[in-house]
Amino acid sequence: MAGLRGIPFAKMSGSGNDFVVVDSRKVGRAELEDPATIQRICARGTGVGADGVVLLAAEQGADFRMVYFNADGSRASMCGNAALCCTRLFAELEAAGDREVAFETDSGRVTARLSGGEPEIDLAPVEQLHAVLELPTEAGESRIGHVLAGVPHVTVLVDDVDAVDVVRRGRAIRTARELMPAGANANFVSGRKGEWRIRTYERGVEGETLACGTGAIGSAILIASWGLDSSPIRLTTRSGRTLTVTLRREGSLWYPSLAGEGRIVFRGELGEL
């Protein structure tokens, strides 16, 4: 599409969750926000290839606004790994160094910083919805919970994440009648105190991704509420990289921080899509 040609972007990875990130403060946003355009950009093999497109947009009263789109073109209110990537990119674009920055998302304000070169974000408080969700379990599953961590997440405690058919089981949970019409992302966790592994079926990608930041947050909250571990909780993602969730609880609210990778893989310009 001619209107997109020449627009600079950064291809970024947050623990294997990959994004096309555009600083839209200097370019028009309208065509970039078109669902069909998002799908073409994210298409693997024919586009840049990504789990989502992230825009750094101008925002009065904040350093910027993060606007996030899933690979299917749908807009999502929050993405934890995208927020980590935005923190890293903004620090480089604006020579922000280790200073704290604040940006808006569709699910609220996020404060962020680089700590030893690694991005860390503080999210809006999360209220646990259902520590036990009335969904039927399958063999190898022991607990199911539901948390709104910017976006809805269901987490299933399983015996072994490697044994889970994430696409089949994840799709069944994502479209479960009890969670409709919005549906939910589905996470599967196994392990023990200090050693957790996580796999995620993402809504909007409609498949398994290598990592999910908000999924790690929601899962950590449930792990803590089930009394299985205490903050900080470290979860090894499908990519082999670790996401660390730090939690502070006040009544029914959980105040989460997320630390993990925000890596610039390469830079480029959009061409023919």
VEXDREN-930841 format. One record per residue (C-alpha): x, y, z. Coordinates in steps of 0.02 Angstrom, whole numbers, padded with zeros to 5 digits, always signed. Example, Ala and Ser with C-alpha at 12.3 -4.5 7.8 and 13.67 -1.06 7.14 Angstrom:
2
+00615-00225+00390 +00684-00053+00357 
# end
This chain:
273
+00000+00000+00000 +00077+00163-00060 +00024+00263+00092 +00128+00152+00206 +00284+00143+00101 +00437+00213+00188 +00363+00215+00363 +00503+00164+00483 +00474+00026+00611 +00568-00079+00737 +00544-00267+00742 +00550-00310+00927 +00543-00465+01035 +00476-00480+01211 +00529-00655+01263 +00481-00719+01091 +00317-00621+01082 +00361-00519+00926 +00296-00351+00869 +00309-00220+00734 +00327-00056+00830 +00299+00111+00744 +00331+00283+00818 +00168+00358+00753 +00198+00526+00835 +00279+00579+00672 +00171+00489+00544 -00015+00474+00511 -00106+00340+00609 -00265+00313+00509 -00201+00186+00383 -00091+00101+00514 -00246+00068+00619 -00343-00016+00479 -00374-00199+00525 -00333-00262+00350 -00169-00167+00354 -00125-00241+00524 -00159-00416+00457 -00045-00387+00307 +00096-00319+00415 +00085-00465+00536 +00069-00601+00404 +00218-00718+00415 +00292-00755+00245 +00208-00611+00152 +00224-00467+00277 +00348-00419+00412 +00277-00555+00524 +00225-00524+00703 +00103-00565+00843 +00045-00384+00840 +00073-00204+00788 +00113-00072+00919 +00099+00116+00894 +00186+00245+01002 +00061+00387+00989 +00063+00564+01056 -00029+00585+01222 -00055+00744+01321 -00002+00726+01502 +00102+00570+01470 +00261+00524+01378 +00158+00432+01247 +00009+00317+01220 +00033+00134+01176 -00095+00076+01048 -00094-00112+01023 -00169-00219+00885 -00174-00409+00878 -00118-00499+00721 -00300-00520+00668 -00322-00330+00666 -00421-00318+00827 -00372-00185+00953 -00324-00246+01126 -00325-00141+01283 -00158-00204+01347 -00009-00314+01305 +00126-00337+01436 +00269-00386+01321 +00225-00246+01200 +00234-00125+01347 +00407-00191+01390 +00461-00166+01210 +00389+00010+01204 +00483+00054+01362 +00647-00002+01284 +00616+00084+01117 +00557+00248+01194 +00710+00254+01307 +00819+00239+01152 +00722+00361+01044 +00717+00495+01177 +00882+00455+01263 +00779+00430+01421 +00908+00320+01503 +00848+00247+01668 +00723+00385+01707 +00545+00332+01743 +00420+00360+01603 +00231+00357+01604 +00120+00306+01461 -00064+00275+01434 -00147+00116+01371 -00328+00073+01341 -00326-00014+01511 -00246+00128+01609 -00081+00214+01646 +00082+00118+01652 +00242+00179+01734 +00403+00104+01671 +00591+00110+01680 +00748+00022+01625 +00832-00074+01765 +01005-00133+01718 +00955-00113+01536 +00800-00224+01558 +00627-00145+01547 +00511-00155+01696 +00331-00093+01703 +00206-00058+01842 +00027-00091+01789 -00142-00033+01850 -00209-00135+01997 -00290-00301+01956 -00441-00373+02044 -00450-00561+02046 -00614-00617+01968 -00627-00802+02005 -00492-00904+02091 -00598-01054+02043 -00688-01044+01876 -00833-01159+01839 -00759-01238+01684 -00741-01426+01667 -00564-01488+01693 -00476-01621+01592 -00352-01755+01643 -00194-01677+01711 -00280-01514+01762 -00308-01471+01945 -00362-01288+01957 -00434-01153+01844 -00443-00967+01883 -00494-00807+01794 -00408-00637+01805 -00429-00473+01710 -00248-00415+01690 -00283-00276+01566 -00360-00412+01457 -00452-00569+01516 -00348-00721+01560 -00392-00896+01615 -00251-00995+01695 -00253-01184+01714 -00137-01271+01836 -00078-01431+01752 +00038-01575+01793 +00153-01540+01645 +00138-01397+01520 +00233-01498+01390 +00092-01626+01387 -00044-01497+01349 -00120-01481+01175 -00119-01292+01190 -00207-01255+01026 -00351-01377+01054 -00374-01345+01240 -00335-01160+01226 -00463-01133+01090 -00596-01225+01192 -00565-01111+01342 -00550-00954+01235 -00725-00985+01165 -00807-01059+01320 -00988-01005+01342 -00952-00943+01519 -00825-00818+01451 -00917-00753+01298 -00943-00637+01210 -00768-00568+01241 -00683-00736+01268 -00515-00748+01355 -00334-00793+01334 -00288-00964+01402 -00131-01000+01503 -00064-01166+01564 +00061-01171+01707 +00155-01309+01795 +00297-01319+01918 +00331-01279+02098 +00388-01135+02207 +00525-01040+02117 +00512-01147+01959 +00361-01112+01849 +00333-01141+01664 +00195-01061+01562 +00117-01083+01390 -00016-00967+01319 -00152-00974+01187 -00182-00792+01139 -00347-00718+01088 -00324-00614+00930 -00177-00718+00874 -00286-00874+00889 -00140-00987+00924 +00003-01017+01044 +00131-00878+01063 +00306-00895+01133 +00265-00781+01279 +00126-00671+01351 +00162-00535+01478 -00015-00509+01542 -00035-00698+01545 +00116-00708+01659 +00040-00573+01771 -00130-00658+01781 -00050-00827+01813 +00065-00758+01948 -00084-00680+02038 -00175-00846+02037 -00020-00944+02090 -00001-00825+02237 -00186-00830+02281 -00182-01021+02279 -00039-01013+02405 +00084-01099+02288 +00218-00963+02284 +00254-00786+02340 +00318-00629+02254 +00423-00616+02151 +00361-00756+02040 +00467-00809+01891 +00390-00898+01744 +00487-00978+01602 +00399-00950+01437 +00393-01062+01284 +00540-00966+01211 +00645-01014+01361 +00655-00835+01424 +00593-00785+01595 +00461-00658+01645 +00467-00597+01824 +00309-00536+01910 +00320-00438+02073 +00157-00422+02170 +00092-00311+02309 -00080-00347+02380 -00200-00224+02460 -00368-00303+02502 -00443-00376+02344 -00322-00280+02232 -00155-00340+02166 -00025-00215+02109 +00086-00302+01981 +00255-00260+01905 +00324-00354+01756 +00507-00369+01705 +00571-00456+01550 +00649-00440+01380 +00620-00292+01263 +00741-00321+01120 +00760-00228+00955 +00787-00367+00827 +00803-00253+00675 +00743-00090+00600 +00664-00065+00430 +00539+00028+00324 +00370-00034+00266 +00364-00070+00080 +00236-00160-00028 +00105-00247+00077 
# end
